[in-house]
């Protein structure tokens, strides 16, 4: 295996979130990049660019590591749920369901995708701070567990759920723990649009006892995303165990404790997130300890990984086009995608790693800035990045794009979304077709009076 300056190969094969590139990534004898046994430049030629590529081995490894770690470190029952907001498609839902995961959804679209992808309603939880009547009805009909986020949810469910078929519910708490990527704060009240404030939880729990249509069986909290520390989740276990005790005392048969998602991933060399197993170990130990200290039976432990399950199994291939040298300032290389297929750099100033797929080694590097093709100066994917000399037509792989890229993509400038393929052992399957400009007109309506008469 050949080393490289811009990304490491197979650093921690059991924990894909600690590898910038998918774990099956290799450099072949012709020094070209290969993922899942497929040479990336061949995929780009066959399916066009930009192209989202998933490595099935990485994805399944991440799933298996979550399942295995929960079994190893948590003595009670457990169910990991895929936070499908990270990337929702029929194939990803089917693959992740086949590994024994449940799923978290936040809209009818995500619910529908999960159900059609083969997830059982019983293994889906439905979140959201402003669920509509129709969304709640759809979730209820499909036996999905509904996460009560506010009083509006309760009022709508009164009109939907019946005493004969009570709605299965979880209660979302605002736990007073706020994470900013590398540090966190604890406060009594949080400025968050999600969940019930700790002060009102008791009243809500008592109110729910009065409703025969309500079957509250779980508690939920989520404290943030791309978190590298484990201490916030240790603290969270104590906060949730207190509420668990209170809820049981009031009379609710709480059996599920859902601690949300948030485990960080490696986007660039400097990132050093905990492994999946370490994260699960810490969470398991904290929940066990918090429950023992309060004489509580162990609940079924749920967690909701999104990014750490799918991000590093995915990458995006672009084709390099125009080059602009601003003497003494910067060299821009423009690619055939950008902020519409990856809005994270312009939205969060997120950093990524990349390499030329047919020249993956950073020999004789030059400093370039990779720009997208959208009409926006800030449409830059990687700023001041080192690449070997390259020319128009070369393919570039940007790593770590499996989460929150496709799911946050847009058609800005009426640019169609890329296709997605999944690779495994030298084989490739198309799992999402490329949008065509014609597709973008499908929902447009042109009233007769706007059509020129002659
Ligand atoms: N559960 C709940 C209730 C959530 O709100 C989230 C993420 C997750 C689980 C999954 O968190 P993860 O394991 O992926 O960190 N668009 C942003 C990320 C927003 C995350 C929102 N909630 C980004 O691109 O960085």
Boltz pocket constraint, residues with backbone or C-beta under 6 A from the ligand:
constraints:
  - pocket:
      binder: B
      contacts: [[A, 83], [A, 85], [A, 86], [A, 104], [A, 127], [A, 222], [A, 224], [A, 225], [A, 226], [A, 260], [A, 261], [A, 262], [A, 263], [A, 304], [A, 305], [A, 306], [A, 307], [A, 308], [A, 344], [A, 348], [A, 403], [A, 404], [A, 408]]
      max_distance: 6.0
